Amino acid sequence: MKSFALALLMTMGVISAAAAEEPPAGLPTGITCDDVRAKVAELGKIKALAMAIEKGATWRQLAAARRCLATR
C-alpha cells in the first residue's frame, strides 16, 4: 500500500518541510508530500504516475500528489 501511495504521489514533486507536516487532503494515511517527492525524483513523473495508476490510485489521490509537487 505504501509503495502504491508513493507511486501515485510521485506523480509530481520534490521537497517541502511545510508540506510534510500537513499533507494535502486525499493522500493515503502514512504518506507525506516528502514521500511523493522522493518517489517522483527516483522514477520521474511519467513512471511514477503510471505506477500509481497501475496500483489503483484514485483521481483524488493523484490530485493530492500534484499539490505536493506544486508546493515547495
C-alpha positions as CSV (number, residue, x, y, z in Angstrom):
1,M,0.0,0.0,0.0
2,K,2.8,2.4,0.9
3,S,4.6,1.9,-2.4
4,F,1.3,2.4,-4.3
5,A,0.7,5.6,-2.5
6,L,4.2,6.7,-3.1
7,A,3.9,5.9,-6.7
8,L,0.7,8.0,-7.1
9,L,2.2,10.7,-5.1
10,M,5.3,10.6,-7.2
11,T,3.2,11.9,-10.0
12,M,4.6,15.3,-9.0
13,G,7.4,16.6,-7.0
14,V,10.5,17.4,-4.9
15,I,10.7,18.6,-1.2
16,S,8.9,20.8,1.4
17,A,9.1,20.7,5.1
18,A,5.8,22.6,5.5
19,A,4.0,20.1,3.1
20,A,5.4,17.2,5.0
21,E,3.9,18.4,8.3
22,E,0.4,18.7,6.9
23,P,-0.2,16.6,3.8
24,P,-3.0,17.7,1.5
25,A,-6.3,16.1,1.9
26,G,-6.6,13.0,-0.2
27,L,-3.2,11.4,0.4
28,P,-3.3,7.9,1.9
29,T,-2.7,7.6,5.7
30,G,1.0,7.4,6.4
31,I,2.1,9.1,3.1
32,T,3.7,12.5,3.2
33,C,4.5,15.0,0.5
34,D,8.1,14.2,1.1
35,D,7.4,10.6,0.2
36,V,5.7,11.7,-3.0
37,R,8.5,14.0,-4.0
38,A,11.2,11.3,-3.3
39,K,9.4,8.8,-5.4
40,V,9.0,11.2,-8.3
41,A,12.6,12.2,-8.0
42,E,13.6,8.5,-8.2
43,L,11.3,7.4,-11.0
44,G,10.3,10.5,-12.9
45,K,6.8,11.9,-13.3
46,I,5.6,9.7,-16.1
47,K,6.8,6.4,-14.5
48,A,5.5,7.4,-11.1
49,L,2.1,8.3,-12.5
50,A,1.9,5.0,-14.4
51,M,2.9,3.1,-11.3
52,A,0.3,4.9,-9.2
53,I,-2.5,4.2,-11.7
54,E,-1.4,0.6,-12.1
55,K,-1.7,0.2,-8.3
56,G,-5.2,1.7,-8.2
57,A,-4.6,5.3,-7.3
58,T,-7.8,7.4,-7.3
59,W,-8.2,10.7,-9.1
60,R,-8.4,12.4,-5.7
61,Q,-5.1,10.8,-4.6
62,L,-3.4,11.8,-7.8
63,A,-4.6,15.4,-7.4
64,A,-3.3,15.4,-3.8
65,A,0.1,14.2,-5.1
66,R,0.1,17.0,-7.7
67,R,-0.5,19.5,-4.9
68,C,2.5,18.1,-3.1
69,L,4.7,18.7,-6.1
70,A,3.3,22.3,-6.6
71,T,4.2,23.3,-3.0
72,R,7.7,23.7,-2.2
